[in-house]
Amino acid sequence: MSFKRIVSILVVVGYALTCAGCGGAARKDELVMWLVSSEAQARTIMELSGEFTEKTGKKVLCQAISWNNAHSKYLTSIAGGVTPDIGTMGLTWGIEFGELGAMVDLNAAFPEDISELSKKNFPGIVESTKVGNKVYGVPLDMSEHIMFYRTDIIPTPPADWDELMTLLKKLRREGRGMILDWGSLQWIKFAPFLWQAGGDFFNSDYTSVTIDKPAAVTALTYFGQLYANGVSRTTVPLEQGMRTGDYPLAISGNWKIISLMLGAPEIKGKWAIAMLPRGLSGKRTAFIGGRVMGVFSASTMKNEAWEFIKFLSRPDIQTKLYEASLETEDSYLPPNMDTWRTLPMDEKFKKILENQAKDAKGPPPVLGWDSVTRFVNHAIQMVVFKRADPAVELKKAASEIRIELSKKRR
């Protein structure tokens, strides 16, 4: 037996072992969908798929896989040629898998549908799903940065960078501080400030690195000053910081709305949310994340898989997914703007979340982005912890990113 044949067998065996806990085997007339989420949300999709099955005759098997090993599981299934029909994944994964030839270019296969969906979804998240004219995934849901504040301590949230810095210094004198949440001290935290300053990681067509431009230097300088004036450098749970009042101001993900309601009921009525402060560009741009769903090239039911993706994109179905997520604390938001007209959400939250989603951006749709974020992270951490020169650190980061990405293009 050839070495290549042995490797192929081992890959398939490895795939079978890693997927042993993903659910039962699919039948030939059954669409298989992998959902990077909880078992509860997978059950919700299975329940909702009943309507789809009645109309099409195609059953759906939705299998939950964990974020921890989802990426490697997808790569293993691609190598073994045993992918599901539909995959949900992080925003940048669709680009990675698509460039490997493993995902259907939905814009080439279903151009009219993609055009229509692109108009209905929030622009910021749509931008992160396109590589030129290629689209390997469409949004299933989204999450966004938002500001939280204790109304009994901070009656009016800061409207711009100057007000934010002034408030932060006042809180510091009172022995209080601010939390910048959503991950470690990395690029996602910094991205809103970069965009609010008028900068970006790349130029408009993603062909040139711009993280070392003056706007980026201004953004990182300001970002470092925030930490020097009272932003917590350690991980403090937002619920705890808001409850005690030690950290009455925070920027975090929208899911913390549910967490605060459940985790800090004693401050009910004493906190609110707001859009992020306006930067030098006049924008309040926030980071927007989420999951995309796409069709694998190896699927024998590509048209049916796409029809199910369109089914999940319907406003009424997205509303049901949102309602179910509140019970399981998944707390994702619908990306379809039409859904927000009738979304069953407290109006004081809905208006702010919707407006923030209209001024939000996702990760750059650049092949290899995930592998070069470490250079941006290093620059950020050098400025925050070592008080290094932002211009010098960003110049180094830009150079390393250019070198790394040029290798991937060869």
Secondary structure, DSSP 8 states (H G I E B T S, - for coil): --HHHHHHHHHHHHHHHHTTTS-S---TTEEEEEEES-HHHHHHHHHHHHHHHHHHS-EEEEEEE-HHHHHHHHHHHHHHT---SEEEEETTHHHHHHHTT-B--HHHHSHHHHHHHHHHB-HHHHHTTEETTEE--EEEEEEEEEEEEETTT-SS---BHHHHHHHHHHHHHTT--EEE-SSSSSHHHHHHHHHHTT--SB-TTS-SB-TTSHHHHHHHHHHHHHHHTTB-SS---HHHHHHHSSS-EEEEETTHHHHHHHH-GGGTTSEEEE---B-TTS---EEEEEEEEEEBTT-S-HHHHHHHHHHHHSHHHHHHHHHHHHHHT---B--BGGGGGT--S-HHHHHHHHHHHHTEE-----TTHHHHHHHHHHHHHHHHHH---HHHHHHHHHHHHHHHHHHHH-
